[in-house]
Structures are given as structure tokens and as C-alpha cells.
Amino acid sequence: MGVIHSSPLSLSPFTTAIRITGSSVFPCTSKANPERVINSPFNHTNNICLPNLLKPTKKFGSFSHLSHISTCLGSKTVPFKCFGKVREMETQEGIFQKTLIDFHGIDEELIQKMVYDALVWCSLHGLVVGDKSVQRSGKVPGVGLVHAPFALLPMAFPESHWNLACEVAPIFNELIDRVSLDGKFLQEALSRTKKVDAFTSGLLDIHSKMLEINKKEEIRLGLHRSDYMLDEKTKLLLQIELNTISSSFAGLSCRVSELHRSLLNYYGEHIGLDPRRIPGNASVDKFAEALAKACTEYNRPRALVMVVVQPEERNMYDQHWLCAELKDRYPFNLLYKIDEEGEILPDGTLLVGGKEISVVYFRAGYAPTDYPSEAEWRARLLMEQSSAVKCPSISYQLAGTKKIQQELAKPNMLERFLDNKEDIAKLRKCFAGLWSLEDSDIIKKAIERPDLFVMKPQREGGGNNIYNDDVRTNLVRLQKEGTQEDAAYILMQRIFPAVSLTFLVREGICHKDHAVSELGVYGAYLRNKEKVIVNEQCGYLVRTKVSSSNEGGVAAGFAVLDSIYLN
């Protein structure tokens, strides 16, 4: 078996062929990570160049349990007891111990040494992305590399909430699979959205064609990521969204956990932190294992895995880590580029360059810009019609849309798909407030207090959501126009995590600022007919961004990669 890390994929004019040429199937920009806006009284502080790290001249007050570990640093030998006072509060898990951290000041020399060592570690261990200042960095591997943006130290996170996020991951996996099988539900729930959102309409059209021909996906593979924030006021771990397509950073997130563990192995005694409190992160190994098992279920030993990527992908090394795991751990050959046509045989077999494809893994195809012409839509339809395992299938992708997320949060809706009452209760604990724009009462509240809501379109990636006064402006506009455009959006409760002072390192510069963090928990699900082969939690991703930013994508330049420190 082999992996086609397809740079280029465009369609011939015929729906029966795929041509892999010099440009990707889905030529678009990198996927920015999901964004959540957080109100913060803090403003941008200062950039810290490596040779000129400045001690803060001001002390800040007590921060809550989400305060970044770096706020504990006061001298070279800050004791572990710096976490300070503890008090009990009610949470999803009953009693929660809230940690108050007093910020004392940061030892300049120690931080300078840690930043230097961290930058060396990134270079030696592949924690890298393409350098946007180098023209070919997103096209040619090994050309124009720079360390991935990272937080210098891990984020403090309550162990009880971490356990909850891990516990619900397999339940969310099962939910997505059940929802994907209910074609009527998907079509009906998205019917109004289809009328006003051309991209969702295109996906639904392909899905409808699969229903018409009674196409069954007997082997179903999902590589998911459920994103959360820990709300400071309620102490609830609330789900932001569930990603079912192109769940990125499985490769680099592992490296960040290793980086932080390495730093604490060396400096932990100086700052009172134990590297064993950073949980293991095997996301890239688990994703590779799930892909390999999908190939085994397909049961054609000479078939290939095709990874559909973007033409200029600065985050290519995250993808290459996954391909490398497939090559190193399983009997795969790794191919990066071919220039051959593809076709579907009468039995449904997908051939590319004359070679059979067992699994199509999408790291693109989640945004309108991925489909600049009808050729790309024909390519997606062709792959969907084939017998190859799709990750995700069109029904899995639809099951991960914002509208379906909002529908599943309705009373008694989870009971349509899940039988276990305890599982249902656990999922509901994680649901934030979600509403349709058909709800006049919630629209009124959102117009009165737009700062408490986020307005979301049916899109993946950052930069699409609407916040603050823009929520009011758009809701009022939609009311006046009286069209069905409101079906293109949902409203979500705005989550306010704790703000903490931390150090974010980007392009060799250590930037001190107040930040908030978002936890993503990966999950893998593989089923062949009635047999579940894989259903597990597969590691995690943390993204930390400055609290003053409405955007937070790592690739977009707003956030950094991070890990967690359990307390």
C-alpha cells in the first residue's frame, strides 16, 4: 500500500476522471483554526526580543485555575506551592478546586535560556511550519522553515475537566456516525440553509445523489476533534464545535507536548513544575493507526491512501508527520506527486494513475474557496461515488456543520441517535447555548446584549464569525430585509475563559501578553458494517491566543500551539 500526498488535484471536464496536475484539487488558503472571541480588560503588552527580555515592572492580581503556568515564575526557584490558595466550587464533576495564582515577576535570565533551548528543540524535532517570507515555503518541503508558534510553558488545566473531555470523545464519535446514517435528518435540518448558502447546497446535492442511488458507506472512518473552552464564571467545560473534516495539528500537537516535557525535565526543579503532569499525546500515532486499519478493512493490499491537500500549504509538516507515521509503522510506500488521470471502475474502484485508492483523506474541501469551479465539485462527487473509504464521507462532513450542532442541542434530540442515558447526560453537560435565528426571543436578547453571543455561519476555520456590535447590526439587518438569509447562521452562547499572562513565541521572538486557551480533543472512529473497529480518544491540541484578539488561528498568525499541565 502507499500514500499519495496529492499536491495537485483538478478535474478533467468529464465526471468519470480525476487529473492530478501541478495544482491542488482544492486550491485555497490554509485552514485557520476555530475562533472564539473573549471579552478582556487587558490590552496588548510588549514584544520581548530574545537578547532583551524585560522583567515586568508591575504585579498583577490573582488569576484563576486557567492561568498559564508561566505566571508562577517569580525567580529561578519558585516552589510548587506558588499555586496558592484553593477553594471549592460546583462544576460538572461536583466539586472543583479553584487555584489562585499570584504573579510575582519573571526571572529574565531563566526565561531567556528556556526560549533559546525551546527554539533549538523545535529545529531538531520537526516542530516547524513554512516560512511565509519564503516564496516556495508552502510548495517545496525543506525550503523556508520556521519554528511553529508555541507557548513557552503549558497551560494549567483541571484534571477533572481533562478526564471529562477524554471520556466524552468516544461518545461524540458514535454520535457523528449515527447522525451520518440519518440522511433524512441531515437534509431536513439543512433545508433552509441550502436555500441561502451555496457551499452547503453543493454538499447537500452530493449527499442527495448518494441517497438517490442508495450508496452505502460500509466502512466509515472519522478523524475528529472536539474543541472546548472552560468558562470562567460557570466552571463548565463547553464545546465550541466538533470538527469532522481536516482536523489539523495532530502531528505538531504531539511535538509541543514533547517540547514542554523536555523543558520541564531540565528546568522543572527551578520553577516547581513536574513534567509528569503533562499528559501523553499520541494523536499522530493514533490517527495513522486508524488510517492503516481502514486500509486493512478495505482488504486490497496493493491499494493506496490518497491525502487531498492544498497547493500552497505552510502547515504541510503537520501532514507529513502523519504520512511519515504511516510509512514508518506500516508497510506503506510514500508518494508525493503523480501526474496521472483517475477513474471509477464499474465495481466502484477508484483508480488514480492506474493504482487503486483504498482511503481518501481530506485535508482540504471544507470551504467555498476549495471549489473555485465546477471541476472541483465533480471531483468530490466522483470520489464520493467510489468504493474508497472517505475520511470524511459527505454525510460525516454534513454532520459536523454548525447547524447540525445547533439541532443536536435541542431538547430530546440526542435521544434520536443515542440509547444510553448516561452518555446523553455527559454530552449535554458540554453543550453551550445554541439557537436558530428563527427563535425570536433569543434574537431580541442578542440585539440587546450582543456581547453575550457569537453569530456563526456554516463554515469551518477562523475569521468567519461575527461578534459584539456586528451581531446587533446583522440581526437588525436580517429582520428588516425579511429574507431567509438568517438560515445561513446560528447563534451561540459566548464563552469567557480565564485570562492569564503568558509567553508566546513566534518567529524567534518571545511575546509577553494576556491570553486565553482552547482545548481540542481528537477522536478516531472506524466501523465496518456493524463492527466497530476503533472508537477512542486520540490525544489533544491546545491553542493559546492573546485575549484582545477576535481571531485565533495558528496558521493565520493569531494563536500559538500549547499543551496542558494537569492540576
ZAMARGU-4260 file (C-alpha; in steps of 0.2 Angstrom, whole numbers, plus 5000, padded with zeros to 4 digits):
<rodrens>
0) 5000/5000/5000 | 5006/5018/4998 | 5001/5036/5002 | 4998/5049/4989 | 5001/5065/4997
5) 4992/5074/4982 | 4998/5091/4980 | 4988/5093/4964 | 4971/5088/4960 | 4960/5096/4947
10) 4946/5088/4937 | 4945/5084/4918 | 4929/5090/4910 | 4922/5073/4912 | 4914/5066/4928
15) 4922/5050/4926 | 4940/5056/4928 | 4952/5064/4940 | 4968/5073/4934 | 4982/5076/4946
20) 4992/5090/4939 | 5003/5104/4946 | 4989/5112/4957 | 4979/5105/4971 | 4962/5099/4970
25) 4957/5112/4982 | 4967/5127/4979 | 4964/5138/4994 | 4972/5146/5009 | 4977/5136/5025
30) 4963/5131/5037 | 4963/5143/5051 | 4958/5136/5067 | 4941/5139/5075 | 4940/5156/5084
35) 4931/5162/5099 | 4930/5180/5105 | 4934/5183/5123 | 4930/5200/5132 | 4945/5205/5141
40) 4950/5221/5151 | 4968/5218/5146 | 4977/5225/5132 | 4992/5221/5122 | 5008/5222/5132
45) 5025/5221/5124 | 5036/5211/5112 | 5052/5203/5120 | 5067/5200/5109 | 5077/5186/5115
50) 5093/5196/5120 | 5082/5209/5129 | 5069/5200/5140 | 5062/5213/5152 | 5056/5210/5169
55) 5038/5216/5172 | 5038/5232/5182 | 5020/5228/5189 | 5012/5214/5198 | 4995/5208/5193
60) 4982/5201/5204 | 4976/5183/5207 | 4971/5173/5192 | 4960/5158/5191 | 4964/5139/5188
65) 4966/5143/5169 | 4981/5155/5172 | 4996/5150/5162 | 5009/5140/5171 | 5022/5154/5167
70) 5013/5166/5178 | 5020/5155/5193 | 5038/5161/5188 | 5045/5173/5201 | 5063/5168/5202
75) 5074/5153/5197 | 5067/5143/5212 | 5048/5146/5213 | 5041/5132/5224 | 5027/5122/5218
80) 5016/5129/5232 | 5015/5145/5221 | 4998/5139/5215 | 4992/5147/5231 | 4975/5146/5239
85) 4962/5133/5235 | 4943/5135/5237 | 4929/5123/5232 | 4916/5127/5218 | 4902/5117/5210
90) 4906/5110/5192 | 4901/5096/5180 | 4911/5085/5191 | 4903/5091/5208 | 4917/5099/5217
95) 4931/5109/5209 | 4946/5116/5217 | 4949/5133/5210 | 4968/5138/5210 | 4973/5156/5213
100) 4990/5160/5206 | 4999/5176/5212 | 5010/5183/5198 | 5027/5189/5206 | 5039/5193/5192
105) 5049/5183/5180 | 5067/5179/5181 | 5075/5187/5165 | 5090/5175/5163 | 5079/5159/5166
110) 5066/5164/5153 | 5080/5169/5140 | 5088/5152/5142 | 5072/5142/5140 | 5067/5152/5125
115) 5084/5148/5117 | 5083/5130/5121 | 5065/5128/5115 | 5070/5136/5098 | 5084/5123/5096
120) 5072/5109/5101 | 5059/5114/5088 | 5073/5114/5074 | 5079/5097/5079 | 5062/5089/5082
125) 5052/5095/5067 | 5040/5107/5076 | 5041/5118/5061 | 5030/5126/5048 | 5033/5135/5031
130) 5041/5152/5032 | 5028/5164/5024 | 5043/5176/5019 | 5050/5162/5008 | 5040/5161/4991
135) 5042/5142/4990 | 5040/5138/5008 | 5022/5131/5005 | 5026/5121/4990 | 5043/5113/4992
140) 5047/5103/5008 | 5063/5108/5017 | 5063/5125/5009 | 5059/5140/5020 | 5056/5133/5038
145) 5052/5142/5054 | 5048/5135/5071 | 5029/5133/5073 | 5022/5147/5085 | 5021/5140/5103
150) 5018/5144/5121 | 5034/5143/5131 | 5026/5133/5145 | 5010/5123/5146 | 4993/5129/5151
155) 4986/5124/5169 | 4971/5114/5167 | 4960/5105/5180 | 4962/5086/5179 | 4943/5083/5181
160) 4939/5093/5166 | 4953/5084/5156 | 4945/5067/5161 | 4928/5073/5156 | 4934/5079/5138
165) 4943/5062/5136 | 4928/5052/5142 | 4915/5060/5130 | 4926/5059/5115 | 4921/5041/5110
170) 4903/5046/5113 | 4904/5061/5101 | 4912/5049/5089 | 4897/5037/5090 | 4885/5052/5089
175) 4893/5058/5072 | 4892/5040/5065 | 4873/5039/5070 | 4869/5056/5063 | 4878/5052/5047
180) 4867/5037/5044 | 4851/5048/5045 | 4850/5055/5028 | 4833/5062/5030 | 4838/5072/5046
185) 4853/5079/5038 | 4843/5085/5023 | 4828/5092/5033 | 4839/5101/5046 | 4849/5109/5032
190) 4835/5113/5020 | 4833/5131/5024 | 4852/5134/5025 | 4853/5126/5007 | 4842/5140/5000
195) 4854/5154/5005 | 4871/5145/5007 | 4879/5139/4990 | 4893/5130/4998 | 4881/5120/5010
200) 4870/5117/4995 | 4884/5110/4985 | 4887/5097/4999 | 4869/5093/5001 | 4867/5090/4982
205) 4881/5077/4983 | 4873/5069/4998 | 4856/5069/4989 | 4864/5060/4974 | 4871/5047/4986
210) 4854/5044/4994 | 4846/5043/4977 | 4857/5028/4972 | 4856/5021/4989 | 4875/5022/4991
215) 4881/5013/5007 | 4897/5018/5016 | 4900/5001/5024 | 4917/5006/5030 | 4916/5023/5039
220) 4931/5032/5045 | 4931/5048/5056 | 4946/5058/5062 | 4938/5071/5073 | 4942/5085/5085
225) 4930/5092/5098 | 4935/5110/5104 | 4931/5117/5121 | 4934/5132/5132 | 4932/5132/5151
230) 4920/5145/5155 | 4927/5156/5170 | 4910/5160/5178 | 4901/5144/5177 | 4917/5132/5178
235) 4909/5122/5164 | 4919/5114/5150 | 4909/5120/5135 | 4910/5113/5117 | 4914/5126/5104
240) 4912/5114/5089 | 4915/5097/5083 | 4927/5096/5068 | 4924/5081/5056 | 4935/5086/5041
245) 4953/5091/5041 | 4956/5090/5060 | 4973/5098/5059 | 4988/5099/5070 | 4988/5080/5076
250) 5006/5080/5070 | 5013/5096/5078 | 5002/5095/5094 | 5012/5079/5099 | 5028/5089/5097
255) 5023/5103/5108 | 5019/5091/5122 | 5036/5084/5120 | 5044/5101/5119 | 5036/5106/5136
260) 5040/5090/5144 | 5058/5092/5138 | 5059/5110/5146 | 5052/5104/5162 | 5063/5089/5163
265) 5078/5102/5163 | 5070/5117/5171 | 5056/5110/5181 | 5065/5110/5198 | 5069/5129/5196
270) 5050/5133/5193 | 5042/5120/5204 | 5034/5110/5189 | 5033/5091/5187 | 5034/5085/5168
275) 5024/5070/5173 | 5009/5082/5174 | 5009/5085/5155 | 4998/5071/5149 | 5004/5060/5135
280) 4999/5065/5117 | 4999/5051/5104 | 4987/5060/5092 | 4998/5057/5076 | 5001/5039/5081
285) 4983/5035/5084 | 4977/5044/5068 | 4990/5034/5057 | 4984/5018/5066 | 4966/5022/5061
290) 4970/5025/5043 | 4980/5009/5042 | 4966/4999/5050 | 4954/5007/5037 | 4966/5000/5023
295) 4965/4983/5032 | 4947/4983/5032 | 4946/4988/5013 | 4957/4972/5011 | 4966/4976/4995
300) 4984/4975/5000 | 4991/4985/4985 | 4979/5000/4986 | 4985/5017/4991 | 4979/5031/5003
305) 4977/5047/4995 | 4979/5063/5005 | 4970/5078/4997 | 4979/5094/5002 | 4981/5112/4997
310) 4993/5118/4984 | 5002/5130/4995 | 5002/5123/5012 | 5013/5131/5025 | 5007/5118/5038
315) 5012/5104/5027 | 5024/5097/5040 | 5009/5093/5051 | 5003/5082/5037 | 5020/5075/5033
320) 5021/5069/5051 | 5005/5059/5048 | 5012/5052/5032 | 5029/5048/5040 | 5020/5038/5053
325) 5011/5028/5040 | 5027/5025/5031 | 5037/5020/5046 | 5025/5010/5056 | 5015/5001/5042
330) 5020/4993/5025 | 5017/5009/5015 | 5026/5017/5001 | 5026/5036/5002 | 5022/5045/4985
335) 5020/5064/4985 | 5016/5069/4967 | 5009/5060/4952 | 5003/5067/4935 | 4990/5054/4930
340) 4972/5053/4927 | 4959/5044/4939 | 4943/5035/4935 | 4930/5024/4943 | 4928/5006/4938
345) 4911/4998/4936 | 4913/4990/4953 | 4916/5007/4961 | 4935/5005/4962 | 4944/5022/4962
350) 4960/5022/4951 | 4972/5036/4951 | 4987/5034/4939 | 4981/5016/4936 | 4983/5012/4955
355) 4969/5008/4966 | 4964/5020/4981 | 4958/5012/4997 | 4956/5028/5008 | 4954/5047/5003
360) 4959/5058/5017 | 4954/5076/5016 | 4965/5090/5022 | 4955/5101/5011 | 4937/5103/5005
365) 4930/5112/5020 | 4927/5130/5012 | 4920/5138/4997 | 4937/5143/4991 | 4941/5125/4990
370) 4929/5123/4975 | 4933/5138/4963 | 4925/5129/4948 | 4913/5115/4944 | 4928/5104/4941
375) 4931/5103/4960 | 4913/5098/4964 | 4914/5085/4950 | 4930/5078/4958 | 4921/5077/4975
380) 4906/5069/4968 | 4917/5056/4959 | 4927/5051/4975 | 4910/5050/4984 | 4903/5038/4971
385) 4918/5027/4973 | 4920/5012/4985 | 4936/5020/4993 | 4934/5024/5011 | 4932/5043/5013
390) 4938/5052/5028 | 4926/5061/5030 | 4912/5055/5019 | 4900/5068/5013 | 4887/5063/5027
395) 4901/5064/5040 | 4906/5082/5034 | 4887/5087/5035 | 4886/5080/5052 | 4899/5092/5058
400) 4891/5108/5052 | 4886/5122/5064 | 4868/5120/5060 | 4868/5101/5065 | 4877/5105/5081
405) 4863/5118/5085 | 4850/5105/5081 | 4858/5091/5092 | 4857/5103/5106 | 4838/5104/5106
410) 4828/5095/5119 | 4826/5076/5116 | 4836/5077/5100 | 4851/5066/5106 | 4838/5053/5111
415) 4835/5051/5092 | 4853/5044/5090 | 4859/5038/5106 | 4852/5025/5118 | 4862/5026/5134
420) 4855/5039/5146 | 4871/5042/5155 | 4881/5045/5138 | 4867/5058/5133 | 4869/5067/5150
425) 4888/5068/5148 | 4886/5076/5131 | 4873/5088/5137 | 4885/5094/5151 | 4897/5100/5137
430) 4884/5109/5126 | 4884/5128/5126 | 4869/5138/5122 | 4864/5136/5103 | 4850/5144/5094
435) 4842/5145/5077 | 4839/5163/5071 | 4821/5158/5069 | 4820/5160/5088 | 4813/5177/5090
440) 4815/5178/5109 | 4834/5174/5108 | 4836/5187/5094 | 4829/5200/5105 | 4841/5196/5118
445) 4856/5196/5106 | 4851/5213/5100 | 4850/5220/5117 | 4866/5211/5123 | 4877/5206/5108
450) 4892/5204/5118 | 4885/5188/5125 | 4883/5180/5109 | 4893/5174/5094 | 4885/5173/5076
455) 4891/5159/5066 | 4889/5154/5048 | 4891/5137/5041 | 4909/5137/5039 | 4925/5129/5045
460) 4940/5138/5050 | 4943/5155/5058 | 4938/5173/5053 | 4920/5169/5048 | 4911/5173/5065
465) 4903/5189/5070 | 4905/5197/5087 | 4900/5212/5098 | 4890/5226/5089 | 4892/5217/5072
470) 4880/5204/5080 | 4867/5218/5083 | 4870/5226/5066 | 4867/5210/5056 | 4852/5204/5066
475) 4843/5220/5064 | 4848/5220/5045 | 4841/5202/5043 | 4825/5207/5052 | 4822/5222/5041
480) 4826/5213/5025 | 4814/5199/5029 | 4824/5186/5018 | 4829/5168/5023 | 4847/5173/5024
485) 4845/5170/5043 | 4846/5152/5039 | 4864/5153/5035 | 4869/5157/5053 | 4866/5151/5071
490) 4868/5160/5087 | 4880/5153/5101 | 4882/5157/5119 | 4899/5167/5120 | 4911/5158/5132
495) 4923/5168/5143 | 4938/5158/5149 | 4950/5165/5161 | 4963/5177/5155 | 4981/5174/5161
500) 4998/5182/5157 | 5009/5171/5147 | 5024/5170/5134 | 5020/5166/5116 | 5035/5163/5105
505) 5033/5167/5086 | 5047/5169/5073 | 5061/5168/5087 | 5053/5182/5097 | 5045/5180/5114
510) 5030/5190/5116 | 5023/5193/5134 | 5004/5195/5134 | 4987/5191/5142 | 4980/5176/5134
515) 4966/5163/5133 | 4966/5145/5128 | 4956/5132/5119 | 4957/5113/5121 | 4954/5101/5107
520) 4952/5083/5110 | 4955/5071/5095 | 4945/5056/5092 | 4945/5041/5079 | 4931/5031/5074
525) 4931/5016/5062 | 4917/5005/5058 | 4914/4991/5045 | 4896/4987/5044 | 4890/4983/5061
530) 4908/4980/5068 | 4916/4995/5077 | 4935/4993/5075 | 4941/5009/5083 | 4932/5021/5094
535) 4944/5031/5105 | 4951/5047/5111 | 4967/5051/5102 | 4977/5065/5110 | 4974/5083/5111
540) 4978/5100/5104 | 4979/5117/5114 | 4979/5134/5105 | 4983/5149/5115 | 4979/5167/5109
545) 4980/5185/5115 | 4964/5189/5124 | 4962/5205/5115 | 4960/5196/5098 | 4944/5191/5090
550) 4954/5179/5079 | 4964/5164/5085 | 4970/5153/5070 | 4988/5147/5072 | 4991/5147/5054
555) 4983/5164/5052 | 4996/5172/5065 | 4984/5175/5080 | 4987/5159/5091 | 5001/5148/5096
560) 5002/5129/5099 | 5002/5124/5118 | 4999/5109/5129 | 4991/5106/5146 | 4998/5104/5164
565) 4986/5095/5175 | 4982/5101/5192
</rodrens>
